[in-house]
Amino acid sequence: MTNKLLSEFSVGERGSVKAVSGEGKMRRRLFDMGVTPGAEIFLRKKAPLGDPLEVTIRGYELTLRKTEAACVVMEAVK
């Protein structure tokens, strides 16, 4: 198992959230959207330039900016 940022994931990759970094508002927003340690995330789509990303988390689809995804440390699952 390797740790990497959600923004570095490839389409079709899945993993679990290890930590959420970032500053006040952004970190709070991620937590409010359900991006918390232990949550499983599946990367469904990535825009051509890599921004935004569409993920499935806790049974719903969520769209994140690349800057937000760069705050999420993931443990990739093979």
N, C-alpha and C positions, 0 to 999 in steps of 0.2 A: 504494500500500500504506500502510495506516495502522496505527499502534501503539495498542493499547488493552488493557485488562485482560481476562482470561478471564471474569471475573464480569460484564463489560459485553456479552459476546457475546449474540446472538439465536440461538434454536433454528435449526439448519440451517447455521449459519455455521462456517467452518473457517479455520484459520490455523496458523502455526508459532510455537513458543516462542522468544522473543528473550532473555528473562532471567527468573530466579526470584529474588524478593526474600523478605523475611520473616526471622524469627529462627531460630536454631539448630535446635530440634526440628522445627518446621513445614517449614523449608526442606529438612532432611535427609529427612523423610517424603515430600515431593514428589519429591525425587531418587530415593528408593528405589522409588517407584511408577512411575518412568519419565518423569516430567515434567522433561525436561532441555532445554537450548537446542538448537534444530533439530528437535525432535520435532513431528510434525503432530498437531493436535487437531481433532476434529469434535464440536461441541456437539449431542448427540442429544436430550436432554430437560432441562426445567427445571421444578422443582416450582412450584405456583401462587404461592407467596410468594418464589420465586427461590432457595430453599435446600432441598435440595441440587441440584447439577447432575450430569447424567450425560453423560460424554464418551467418545469412542472415541479411544484413543491406542495406538500400536504394536500394533494388531490386537486389542485387548481393551477391554471396557467398564470404566470407572472412575467411581465416584461421589465427588464432591468437595463439601465444604462451601463456602459462599459466601466465608467468610474465607480459605480455602485458595486458591480461584480468584482472589481479589483480589491474591494474591502473584505471579501468573503474568502477565508482560507478553508480549502476543502481537502478531504481525504478521498482520493479517487478509488472507485471500486471496479475491479475487472469483471 
